[in-house]
Amino acid sequence: MVLRFFVLFLLLVLCGPAASSYPTLERVDYVLTCMKKKGGQTVENLYACSCEIDFVAGNISFDDYTIART
């Protein structure tokens, strides 16, 4: 449980001002799902997965992301 709070805290710090375009819950869900697929909650996976969602958020709007995801 402590690790999840740590992950959430790091996400908030890593996302910075760009977080406003995508809801925090969506970013956290993406990163936690990505980390699970990559083998677990490690700092390396956290960094890689948070960079992935930052890249996505920087290239498409949240509305387009929502449509593409479904």
VENBEL-V291861 format. One line per field, one symbol per residue. phi: phi as a letter, one per 30 degrees, with the letter a starting at -180 (. if undefined). burial: I if it has 16 or more other ideal C-beta (glycine too) atoms within 10 Angstrom, else O. A space follows every 50 residues. Layout:
phi = ???
burial = ???
//
This chain:
phi = .dddddddeddddddhdddddceeeddddeddddddddjkdbdddedddd ddddddddcbdddddddddc
burial = OOOOOOIOOOIOOIIOOOIOOIOOOIIIOIIIOIIOOOOOIOOOIIOOII OOIIOIIOOOOOOOIOOOOO
//
